[in-house]
């Protein structure tokens, strides 16, 4: 089973846990990435702009064989596209504060 399908079905693996999920809707799941670019930790929180990326096939650097889109916070002179081609994996303890803040943000939006 692909890691995204496992996460959507309620399972955890070595890279993601249910606590990484920040929003779940019919046909869509948003979660904190287990890989972080050096200057774009967690892919969330107050930023100057946003970039999205979607990769197809090995030549396009796709490594999970399921359609998905990356949403990156952007900061002035952050060098996102100059970074090494594959970001580093981070621990759950590093991810969860970002996931908790983003989940709370979505909860606040829903309550407004």
Secondary structure, DSSP 8 states (H G I E B T S, - for coil): --HHHHHHTT---SS--GGGEEEEETTEEEE--SEEBTTBGGG-SS-SEEEEE---TGGGT--SSS---EEEEE-TT--GGGS-SS-EE--HHHHHHHHHHHHHHHHHHHH-
